[in-house]
């Protein structure tokens, strides 16, 4: 089997095999449908109302993309400041750790009350939960910039923004992409859960929550599957971006 | 033939005047680089004892000494990248910080420090793109011509990872030359290269520097490198470093690779080795 064929066939075999085992396990162990719905039922539910799930998937995708973009933009600014000043780094680090370790599900009700629910709450939660991870990634990447190159720029009196733009930001891109993969999962979870808590009727999380409350296992599992598809699409987009922006990096060379 | 380097305006590049049959460089005043009573301590560690150093316009001076004797520290202070604990440094008639601001210094670090996301041409242009107000409006040579000169004309669009160590360091040299700085500070630029490439690189550097009359302060451990490139060699003692001997290298210019096979070259390297050993014992 040629490597290009193998790259397509192997994941398909893995996914189909996993689906068959899942289907068999539900039948053999007679698992309750709310605990685990067989894949065949999920597929038929999605096939019954593809437009409904698609439109809500788009909404959740937008929440996630906007939240992650805001988070990344703020993280680049904060990360650049942290990388350029030891004092700022040491002052900011404990705050980031505090945000990172505090369970966000515990204070989401306060955020709903503060922002009055809806899209602002969801976007805020996605951005807020992924912000520390992004910032640590950006700082790590920026600090990894070649010290000899930093010295070289200093030898011609490069301004801080020139050092940021010409050296630190490009040097941090590999680290930003690695963090983005992790933050995607975090952001998707935050978007799904926040949609279910933010007094909104749109988005996979809102539908999933309603389905849970009204004992609709098929709908709940269809939203879970849609969220998984959304995550995979997100990872593919990240990989394509990474391939085009980091062609110079060792990770992108065969 | 005699090459005379006329004193000129700050930052201007001058061609040497050819006036005779013998090949000697004259050293007009004022010096391009002057360090007076410069010392450096890191906490309780004395890295450099107070020393004086003067480099005339168009002169190539090498700092030669054992590891840890403060050669790089001295070079970094002259480049304005480190502050001396005591003493004064004047670079091209101004403070090192001012010289940096006006891009009077072409710095070549030990590693090529190429940015992996920029192509060869873009890397060679890097210092022109930074602090643009101080960049020459009409550089004496285009970056592409310089890259051609060092044999990289066919690699303009290549990325650093596609180049050998020697090729990467050649890009580093072009990057320093591209800004037309009157002073080049080189911190063991060929240290990481194999012996054959290293030899080629010093010949290339000699070929690039000689017609331009650039003032060069060069740091190395290599005696043949110091001999081939320098007008003078300042031999340094171990930490706290000081200049124990200032040796004039009276080999003819222009210097060609064949020079290294001559008796005169051999005698000079022997003399430097002896001076280095004496310095080590101090």
Interface residues (C-beta under 8 A of the other chain):
Chain A: X146 X148 X149 X151 X152 X153 X154 X155 X156 X157 X158 X159 X162 X166 X167 X170 X173 X248 X249 X250 X253
Chain B: X79 X80 X81 X97 X100 X101 X103 X105 X107 X109 X110 X111 X113 X114 X115 X116 X117 X126 X127 X129 X130 X131 X134 X159 X161 X179 X185
